[in-house]
Amino acid sequence: MPVRVWRGLFRFWLSVLAAQPDKRRAVRELLTSYDDVYRRLDQAAIAYDGGVHVKHRLTRYHDFFVERVRPGERVLDLGSGKGELAHDLVVRSGASVVGIDNDPSHLSFARSRFRDDRLEFREGDLPKGIPEGHFDVVVMSNVLEHIDDRTELLRAVVASAAPSRLLFRVPVYARDWTVPLKEEVGLPPYWDPDHEIEYDPRTFESELSEAGLEVSELVVNWGEIWAVAAPR
């Protein structure tokens, strides 16, 4: 069937959902469909750039991390995913990086795609997977929001790695008007069902302060927070 026919049927189905007498239910079902489309787009965006999500390229979010790591520093990338950022820290910052992730498929991709003598990927869960030894910098990009006891994790990281600074990236709750609307109609408001929290600058700084960290720099962009913090 031609794409234009499928698109017409899809638009008709959306109009049926929107026309329901129960307006709360209409909003719920349209928001659910909205998320379904967004997740499919996410998958397509990864395939579009050959296995690496286009957001890495289009938002240039690696730049924040790369510009704050110095040549020769030893970096621990917790929750390194498929290795895109860890690799950039090696080739663009001149650092040595150990990436930790608990997803075998992510590790397999990282090890096959990104190879360098200064780059190593290890399997491990947090906080048990924190390697021993000193690291100058700890990177946690889209990691904290998946952790239940974040204060305990941060204290364990500082105690083990003794870093001079930690670099973070976390999602902002108020990134779009549909987020509070989801909550209002009884849907989970967070983008990822695995999220334990989504932040605003105040709650983020407060949480890090509780863990004994002081935020020295914080930037909000693309619906996310990028920050630099150091142990007090």
Backbone as CSV, one residue per row, in Angstrom:
resi,resn,N_x,N_y,N_z,CA_x,CA_y,CA_z,C_x,C_y,C_z
1,MET,0.851,-1.193,0.000,0.000,0.000,0.000,0.891,1.250,0.000
2,PRO,0.590,2.253,-0.819,1.415,3.463,-0.873,1.493,4.164,0.482
3,VAL,2.616,4.825,0.714,2.829,5.518,1.990,1.751,6.567,2.230
4,ARG,1.337,7.266,1.180,0.338,8.320,1.360,-0.985,7.758,1.871
5,VAL,-1.287,6.496,1.505,-2.516,5.872,2.001,-2.372,5.544,3.485
6,TRP,-1.226,4.959,3.857,-0.981,4.670,5.277,-1.019,5.949,6.107
7,ARG,-0.427,7.019,5.574,-0.411,8.280,6.314,-1.835,8.810,6.482
8,GLY,-2.628,8.663,5.448,-4.018,9.108,5.548,-4.796,8.321,6.597
9,LEU,-4.580,7.009,6.628,-5.249,6.175,7.634,-4.790,6.530,9.036
10,PHE,-3.487,6.792,9.182,-2.947,7.152,10.492,-3.551,8.470,10.973
11,ARG,-3.637,9.438,10.085,-4.213,10.738,10.461,-5.697,10.604,10.799
12,PHE,-6.385,9.736,10.067,-7.797,9.502,10.365,-7.946,8.885,11.760
13,TRP,-7.069,7.911,12.061,-7.124,7.259,13.370,-6.867,8.273,14.484
14,LEU,-5.915,9.189,14.280,-5.649,10.217,15.277,-6.861,11.128,15.464
15,SER,-7.536,11.444,14.388,-8.728,12.298,14.487,-9.843,11.595,15.253
16,VAL,-9.937,10.267,15.095,-10.930,9.490,15.850,-10.615,9.549,17.338
17,LEU,-9.347,9.380,17.677,-8.946,9.465,19.085,-9.275,10.838,19.664
18,ALA,-8.975,11.880,18.910,-9.187,13.247,19.399,-10.659,13.587,19.548
19,ALA,-11.527,12.917,18.774,-12.963,13.239,18.778,-13.743,12.510,19.871
20,GLN,-13.075,11.705,20.696,-13.782,10.978,21.748,-14.493,11.948,22.697
21,PRO,-15.691,11.586,23.149,-16.399,12.442,24.109,-15.623,12.635,25.406
22,ASP,-14.918,11.591,25.838,-14.110,11.679,27.055,-12.778,12.358,26.699
23,LYS,-12.703,13.650,26.962,-11.540,14.432,26.536,-10.263,14.033,27.277
24,ARG,-10.393,13.623,28.535,-9.215,13.152,29.267,-8.658,11.897,28.610
25,ARG,-9.552,10.987,28.252,-9.105,9.766,27.592,-8.507,10.078,26.223
26,ALA,-9.083,11.033,25.515,-8.550,11.421,24.211,-7.111,11.922,24.333
27,VAL,-6.880,12.767,25.322,-5.536,13.298,25.539,-4.576,12.176,25.914
28,ARG,-5.012,11.268,26.797,-4.165,10.145,27.206,-3.743,9.296,25.997
29,GLU,-4.703,8.967,25.155,-4.406,8.079,24.032,-3.560,8.783,22.964
30,LEU,-3.783,10.069,22.778,-2.954,10.804,21.821,-1.528,10.970,22.340
31,LEU,-1.387,11.198,23.642,-0.049,11.298,24.219,0.690,9.963,24.136
32,THR,-0.031,8.873,24.337,0.577,7.550,24.211,1.032,7.313,22.776
33,SER,0.212,7.704,21.811,0.590,7.573,20.401,1.784,8.465,20.069
34,TYR,1.795,9.637,20.651,2.907,10.576,20.470,4.218,9.932,20.923
35,ASP,4.185,9.277,22.083,5.376,8.591,22.595,5.775,7.412,21.706
36,ASP,4.770,6.695,21.200,5.059,5.564,20.309,5.810,6.038,19.068
37,VAL,5.345,7.144,18.493,5.996,7.687,17.295,7.408,8.166,17.631
38,TYR,7.559,8.826,18.784,8.861,9.360,19.167,9.870,8.232,19.371
39,ARG,9.432,7.131,19.969,10.338,6.008,20.192,10.767,5.384,18.849
40,ARG,9.820,5.278,17.919,10.175,4.767,16.590,11.147,5.711,15.889
41,LEU,10.922,7.018,16.077,11.834,7.997,15.494,13.227,7.849,16.092
42,ASP,13.293,7.607,17.398,14.570,7.365,18.067,15.329,6.220,17.404
43,GLN,14.626,5.116,17.157,15.247,3.947,16.534,15.708,4.268,15.109
44,ALA,14.868,5.002,14.388,15.222,5.374,13.011,16.412,6.325,12.995
45,ALA,16.501,7.213,13.996,17.603,8.173,14.065,18.929,7.474,14.333
46,ILE,18.887,6.344,15.022,20.097,5.554,15.258,20.527,4.861,13.961
47,ALA,19.562,4.261,13.278,19.870,3.586,12.013,20.341,4.588,10.954
48,TYR,19.788,5.784,10.988,20.104,6.831,10.011,21.593,7.186,10.016
49,ASP,22.209,7.166,11.216,23.628,7.484,11.322,24.478,6.238,11.595
50,GLY,24.030,5.094,11.124,24.839,3.886,11.172,25.102,3.328,12.554
51,GLY,24.115,3.455,13.443,24.248,2.873,14.773,24.500,3.869,15.877
52,VAL,24.786,5.119,15.530,24.997,6.182,16.519,23.863,7.195,16.377
53,HIS,23.186,7.492,17.471,22.034,8.402,17.413,22.460,9.765,16.862
54,VAL,21.632,10.325,15.985,21.968,11.618,15.365,22.122,12.743,16.376
55,LYS,21.548,12.589,17.584,21.656,13.665,18.579,23.111,13.922,18.968
56,HIS,23.950,12.882,18.904,25.365,13.086,19.209,25.971,14.110,18.246
57,ARG,25.572,14.042,16.999,26.113,14.931,15.975,25.395,16.277,15.937
58,LEU,24.084,16.253,15.995,23.314,17.477,15.792,23.345,18.415,16.994
59,THR,23.301,17.863,18.216,23.325,18.727,19.404,24.749,19.031,19.861
60,ARG,25.719,18.275,19.365,27.123,18.458,19.714,27.331,18.440,21.231
61,TYR,26.595,17.587,21.905,26.666,17.609,23.364,27.983,17.056,23.890
62,HIS,28.742,16.330,23.076,30.058,15.859,23.513,30.985,17.034,23.814
63,ASP,30.756,18.166,23.131,31.665,19.304,23.261,31.819,19.735,24.716
64,PHE,30.720,19.721,25.460,30.776,20.148,26.861,31.801,19.318,27.627
65,PHE,31.786,18.012,27.421,32.692,17.112,28.128,34.120,17.225,27.591
66,VAL,34.244,17.216,26.266,35.562,17.257,25.634,36.333,18.512,26.050
67,GLU,35.646,19.633,26.128,36.303,20.902,26.452,36.699,21.013,27.921
68,ARG,36.240,20.083,28.747,36.521,20.145,30.187,37.395,18.982,30.667
69,VAL,38.004,18.295,29.719,38.960,17.234,30.033,40.290,17.579,29.374
70,ARG,41.380,17.439,30.132,42.698,17.837,29.643,43.490,16.632,29.130
71,PRO,44.428,16.871,28.208,45.265,15.784,27.693,45.983,15.042,28.820
72,GLY,46.010,13.724,28.710,46.715,12.910,29.683,45.918,12.548,30.919
73,GLU,44.736,13.139,31.099,43.942,12.818,32.279,43.325,11.421,32.145
74,ARG,43.122,10.809,33.295,42.487,9.495,33.344,41.002,9.711,33.664
75,VAL,40.142,9.211,32.784,38.707,9.472,32.882,37.944,8.171,33.084
76,LEU,36.982,8.219,33.999,36.068,7.094,34.222,34.696,7.507,33.698
77,ASP,34.233,6.820,32.665,32.923,7.106,32.060,31.934,6.045,32.548
78,LEU,31.128,6.412,33.536,30.159,5.488,34.118,28.870,5.519,33.310
79,GLY,28.415,4.357,32.867,27.263,4.296,31.983,27.657,4.753,30.596
80,SER,28.732,4.179,30.073,29.321,4.666,28.818,28.513,4.304,27.584
81,GLY,27.464,3.468,27.736,26.608,3.146,26.602,27.371,2.495,25.463
82,LYS,27.188,3.011,24.275,27.840,2.434,23.096,29.209,3.039,22.800
83,GLY,29.689,3.874,23.724,31.073,4.320,23.649,31.348,5.584,22.866
84,GLU,30.318,6.258,22.371,30.542,7.410,21.501,31.290,8.533,22.234
85,LEU,30.812,8.865,23.432,31.436,9.954,24.183,32.822,9.556,24.681
86,ALA,32.963,8.330,25.174,34.262,7.855,25.660,35.317,7.960,24.563
87,HIS,34.937,7.584,23.354,35.874,7.652,22.230,36.262,9.089,21.918
88,ASP,35.302,9.995,21.950,35.593,11.404,21.699,36.542,11.975,22.752
89,LEU,36.390,11.546,24.002,37.270,12.027,25.060,38.710,11.575,24.823
90,VAL,38.875,10.430,24.189,40.220,9.947,23.853,40.794,10.725,22.676
91,VAL,40.061,10.777,21.557,40.634,11.331,20.328,40.630,12.862,20.305
92,ARG,39.675,13.485,21.003,39.607,14.947,20.962,40.222,15.611,22.188
93,SER,40.123,14.960,23.361,40.694,15.546,24.580,42.090,15.025,24.878
94,GLY,42.439,13.865,24.325,43.737,13.280,24.608,43.797,12.574,25.944
95,ALA,42.643,12.128,26.444,42.563,11.447,27.728,42.673,9.940,27.554
96,SER,42.895,9.247,28.669,42.753,7.791,28.731,41.434,7.506,29.426
97,VAL,40.605,6.637,28.847,39.243,6.471,29.325,38.923,5.009,29.595
98,VAL,38.277,4.772,30.737,37.680,3.477,31.047,36.176,3.668,31.078
99,GLY,35.463,2.963,30.215,34.009,3.041,30.157,33.383,1.833,30.832
100,ILE,32.361,2.085,31.643,31.657,1.021,32.348,30.197,1.013,31.910
101,ASP,29.687,-0.153,31.514,28.279,-0.264,31.154,27.788,-1.669,31.480
102,ASN,26.472,-1.791,31.696,25.908,-3.103,32.071,25.163,-3.780,30.938
103,ASP,25.193,-3.192,29.740,24.457,-3.745,28.602,25.446,-4.420,27.650
104,PRO,25.413,-5.754,27.538,26.365,-6.455,26.667,26.312,-6.004,25.210
105,SER,25.116,-5.665,24.726,25.010,-5.229,23.331,25.685,-3.873,23.129
106,HIS,25.562,-2.979,24.116,26.253,-1.690,24.039,27.762,-1.888,24.046
107,LEU,28.230,-2.756,24.927,29.665,-3.008,25.029,30.216,-3.641,23.746
108,SER,29.440,-4.542,23.168,29.868,-5.180,21.926,30.017,-4.149,20.813
109,PHE,29.054,-3.236,20.700,29.126,-2.177,19.697,30.338,-1.293,19.952
110,ALA,30.523,-0.884,21.215,31.612,0.025,21.558,32.972,-0.595,21.236
111,ARG,33.144,-1.857,21.598,34.437,-2.510,21.385,34.748,-2.733,19.914
112,SER,33.709,-2.938,19.108,33.936,-3.177,17.681,34.076,-1.867,16.897
113,ARG,33.393,-0.820,17.364,33.357,0.449,16.619,34.491,1.399,17.027
114,PHE,34.821,1.414,18.316,35.768,2.401,18.828,36.970,1.694,19.459
115,ARG,38.105,1.761,18.784,39.301,1.077,19.265,40.457,2.054,19.388
116,ASP,41.104,2.013,20.558,42.253,2.866,20.809,42.982,2.297,22.018
117,ASP,44.290,2.416,22.024,45.088,1.889,23.139,44.748,2.581,24.457
118,ARG,44.195,3.782,24.362,43.873,4.541,25.585,42.415,4.375,26.003
119,LEU,41.701,3.463,25.349,40.274,3.294,25.585,39.967,1.854,25.960
120,GLU,39.238,1.690,27.057,38.874,0.359,27.526,37.408,0.367,27.964
121,PHE,36.691,-0.706,27.614,35.300,-0.857,28.029,35.162,-2.092,28.907
122,ARG,34.500,-1.921,30.060,34.302,-3.015,30.995,32.816,-3.149,31.324
123,GLU,32.395,-4.376,31.604,31.013,-4.617,32.007,30.899,-4.483,33.515
124,GLY,29.838,-3.809,33.965,29.636,-3.662,35.399,28.371,-2.903,35.722
125,ASP,27.756,-3.236,36.862,26.589,-2.530,37.386,27.046,-1.533,38.441
126,LEU,26.293,-0.466,38.576,26.596,0.526,39.608,25.755,0.261,40.859
127,PRO,26.349,0.464,42.050,27.701,0.989,42.296,28.794,-0.083,42.348
128,LYS,28.419,-1.365,42.267,29.411,-2.438,42.433,30.470,-2.428,41.332
129,GLY,30.117,-1.909,40.170,31.044,-1.957,39.041,32.058,-0.839,38.999
130,ILE,32.123,0.002,40.039,33.107,1.085,40.047,34.510,0.488,40.190
131,PRO,35.387,0.708,39.227,36.731,0.111,39.317,37.575,0.792,40.378
132,GLU,38.529,0.054,40.910,39.434,0.620,41.902,40.478,1.491,41.214
133,GLY,41.023,2.410,41.978,42.081,3.255,41.440,41.629,4.684,41.215
134,HIS,42.615,5.565,41.092,42.345,6.990,40.945,41.989,7.355,39.504
135,PHE,40.993,8.223,39.365,40.637,8.820,38.076,40.571,10.328,38.270
136,ASP,41.144,11.077,37.345,41.120,12.536,37.445,39.708,13.090,37.275
137,VAL,38.962,12.479,36.365,37.618,12.965,36.021,36.664,11.777,35.967
138,VAL,35.455,11.989,36.489,34.379,11.009,36.345,33.279,11.627,35.504
139,VAL,32.859,10.920,34.478,31.782,11.365,33.595,30.547,10.506,33.845
140,MET,29.397,11.168,34.012,28.120,10.466,34.153,27.106,11.163,33.252
141,SER,27.006,10.677,32.029,26.123,11.286,31.037,24.839,10.470,30.915
142,ASN,23.732,11.070,31.360,22.425,10.396,31.393,22.489,9.095,32.183
143,VAL,23.019,9.191,33.390,23.159,8.039,34.283,22.389,8.240,35.579
144,LEU,22.574,9.386,36.218,21.994,9.606,37.549,20.498,9.363,37.595
145,GLU,19.792,9.767,36.548,18.335,9.662,36.556,17.835,8.222,36.599
146,HIS,18.719,7.265,36.304,18.345,5.847,36.325,18.616,5.186,37.678
147,ILE,19.233,5.930,38.606,19.683,5.370,39.878,18.714,5.735,40.992
148,ASP,18.419,4.766,41.847,17.524,4.999,42.973,18.249,5.778,44.071
149,ASP,19.305,5.210,44.617,20.053,5.885,45.681,21.242,6.616,45.074
150,ARG,20.977,7.799,44.568,21.999,8.552,43.848,23.056,9.130,44.791
151,THR,22.638,9.540,45.971,23.593,10.092,46.933,24.630,9.046,47.317
152,GLU,24.182,7.840,47.578,25.096,6.752,47.925,26.068,6.472,46.784
153,LEU,25.548,6.459,45.559,26.409,6.204,44.401,27.478,7.276,44.268
154,LEU,27.089,8.537,44.363,28.046,9.624,44.195,29.128,9.580,45.275
155,ARG,28.739,9.307,46.493,29.729,9.201,47.570,30.686,8.036,47.318
156,ALA,30.144,6.918,46.816,30.982,5.755,46.532,31.961,6.055,45.406
157,VAL,31.510,6.780,44.390,32.378,7.145,43.266,33.529,8.021,43.748
158,VAL,33.216,9.035,44.554,34.244,9.945,45.054,35.226,9.205,45.959
159,ALA,34.710,8.328,46.812,35.578,7.581,47.725,36.520,6.651,46.965
160,SER,36.036,6.060,45.880,36.844,5.096,45.130,37.812,5.767,44.161
161,ALA,37.301,6.714,43.363,38.104,7.300,42.284,38.882,8.542,42.696
162,ALA,38.439,9.211,43.784,39.071,10.455,44.244,39.278,11.449,43.098
163,PRO,38.231,11.747,42.326,38.411,12.646,41.181,38.527,14.099,41.614
164,SER,39.142,14.906,40.761,39.180,16.345,41.018,37.882,17.008,40.594
165,ARG,37.175,16.360,39.648,35.898,16.917,39.202,35.056,15.817,38.563
166,LEU,33.755,16.065,38.544,32.785,15.163,37.930,31.985,15.954,36.912
167,LEU,31.728,15.343,35.762,30.970,15.984,34.682,29.668,15.229,34.485
168,PHE,28.568,15.975,34.444,27.239,15.367,34.399,26.419,15.850,33.210
169,ARG,25.484,14.998,32.820,24.406,15.370,31.903,23.168,14.645,32.397
170,VAL,22.083,15.394,32.669,20.844,14.806,33.184,19.649,15.476,32.502
171,PRO,18.505,14.796,32.426,17.333,15.385,31.762,16.616,16.402,32.642
172,VAL,16.062,17.402,31.988,15.247,18.425,32.660,13.783,18.006,32.599
173,TYR,13.093,18.094,33.732,11.677,17.719,33.769,10.845,18.657,32.896
174,ALA,11.027,19.960,33.055,10.194,20.944,32.350,10.756,21.240,30.967
175,ARG,10.872,20.198,30.144,11.444,20.364,28.811,10.375,20.615,27.748
176,ASP,9.105,20.337,28.106,8.033,20.468,27.120,6.702,20.472,27.870
177,TRP,5.708,21.177,27.333,4.417,21.286,28.015,3.685,19.954,28.122
178,THR,4.043,18.994,27.274,3.363,17.698,27.340,3.766,16.894,28.578
179,VAL,4.898,17.245,29.206,5.367,16.491,30.377,4.400,16.645,31.552
180,PRO,4.091,17.873,31.995,3.108,17.980,33.075,1.705,17.534,32.651
181,LEU,1.397,17.636,31.359,0.090,17.165,30.895,-0.024,15.658,31.066
182,LYS,1.037,14.932,30.773,1.025,13.487,30.990,0.709,13.168,32.448
183,GLU,1.384,13.875,33.338,1.163,13.638,34.768,-0.279,13.963,35.151
184,GLU,-0.816,15.026,34.577,-2.180,15.458,34.903,-3.226,14.429,34.495
185,VAL,-2.989,13.728,33.383,-3.976,12.743,32.912,-3.624,11.317,33.340
186,GLY,-2.656,11.182,34.250,-2.372,9.875,34.833,-1.370,9.018,34.100
187,LEU,-0.577,9.622,33.197,0.486,8.887,32.501,1.821,9.164,33.177
188,PRO,2.772,8.235,33.090,4.119,8.514,33.610,4.706,9.717,32.874
189,PRO,5.148,10.749,33.583,5.622,11.955,32.911,7.030,11.847,32.360
190,TYR,7.842,10.926,32.910,9.230,10.842,32.486,9.330,10.190,31.110
191,TRP,10.358,10.620,30.356,10.538,10.080,29.013,10.848,8.595,29.060
192,ASP,11.758,8.202,29.936,12.169,6.803,30.030,11.509,6.177,31.252
193,PRO,10.822,5.039,31.087,10.173,4.405,32.239,11.157,3.968,33.312
194,ASP,12.457,3.874,32.984,13.476,3.517,33.963,13.948,4.701,34.801
195,HIS,13.506,5.902,34.478,13.953,7.077,35.218,13.371,7.094,36.627
196,GLU,14.235,7.421,37.574,13.811,7.613,38.956,13.520,9.079,39.241
197,ILE,14.075,9.960,38.431,13.928,11.398,38.628,14.238,12.105,37.322
198,GLU,13.667,13.302,37.148,14.102,14.247,36.130,14.187,15.602,36.831
199,TYR,15.145,16.429,36.464,15.598,17.523,37.311,15.156,18.912,36.861
200,ASP,15.353,19.874,37.784,15.533,21.273,37.441,16.853,21.680,38.102
201,PRO,17.428,22.818,37.745,18.732,23.170,38.310,18.772,23.156,39.832
202,ARG,17.694,23.600,40.479,17.691,23.663,41.943,17.759,22.269,42.557
203,THR,16.907,21.352,42.087,16.913,20.009,42.667,18.221,19.279,42.360
204,PHE,18.785,19.543,41.186,20.049,18.903,40.829,21.173,19.372,41.753
205,GLU,21.311,20.679,41.945,22.367,21.200,42.804,22.171,20.751,44.244
206,SER,20.921,20.700,44.692,20.635,20.255,46.053,21.045,18.811,46.265
207,GLU,20.757,17.970,45.284,21.099,16.550,45.398,22.620,16.355,45.419
208,LEU,23.322,17.075,44.574,24.773,16.949,44.573,25.383,17.487,45.864
209,SER,24.806,18.551,46.395,25.286,19.097,47.660,25.149,18.081,48.779
210,GLU,24.031,17.363,48.789,23.808,16.321,49.791,24.874,15.227,49.696
211,ALA,25.377,15.002,48.505,26.403,13.974,48.297,27.811,14.506,48.528
212,GLY,27.930,15.771,48.937,29.240,16.343,49.215,29.926,16.937,48.011
213,LEU,29.142,17.310,46.995,29.700,17.898,45.780,29.225,19.343,45.622
214,GLU,30.088,20.161,45.075,29.742,21.557,44.821,29.758,21.821,43.325
215,VAL,28.646,22.328,42.801,28.528,22.617,41.371,29.237,23.932,41.059
216,SER,30.165,23.890,40.111,30.895,25.097,39.720,30.427,25.659,38.385
217,GLU,29.731,24.836,37.616,29.245,25.270,36.297,27.999,24.474,35.946
218,LEU,27.008,25.153,35.399,25.757,24.476,35.028,25.170,25.152,33.795
219,VAL,24.869,24.353,32.798,24.298,24.835,31.544,23.037,24.035,31.241
220,VAL,21.979,24.726,30.817,20.741,24.055,30.416,20.538,24.268,28.927
221,ASN,20.416,23.164,28.189,20.224,23.252,26.741,19.638,21.934,26.241
222,TRP,18.852,21.996,25.178,18.263,20.797,24.585,17.481,19.960,25.611
223,GLY,16.867,20.639,26.588,16.071,19.929,27.581,16.897,19.109,28.556
224,GLU,18.178,19.456,28.706,19.055,18.729,29.616,19.984,19.686,30.348
225,ILE,20.510,19.195,31.477,21.479,19.940,32.267,22.856,19.333,32.045
226,TRP,23.834,20.187,31.751,25.244,19.798,31.758,25.898,20.522,32.926
227,ALA,26.704,19.817,33.708,27.268,20.454,34.891,28.643,19.901,35.231
228,VAL,29.416,20.766,35.918,30.714,20.384,36.475,30.608,20.524,37.986
229,ALA,31.100,19.521,38.710,31.077,19.562,40.174,32.377,18.988,40.708
230,ALA,32.695,19.352,41.957,33.920,18.854,42.597,33.606,18.498,44.039
231,PRO,34.324,17.516,44.584,34.144,17.186,46.003,34.517,18.379,46.882
232,ARG,33.715,18.596,47.901,34.015,19.695,48.832,35.152,19.309,49.769
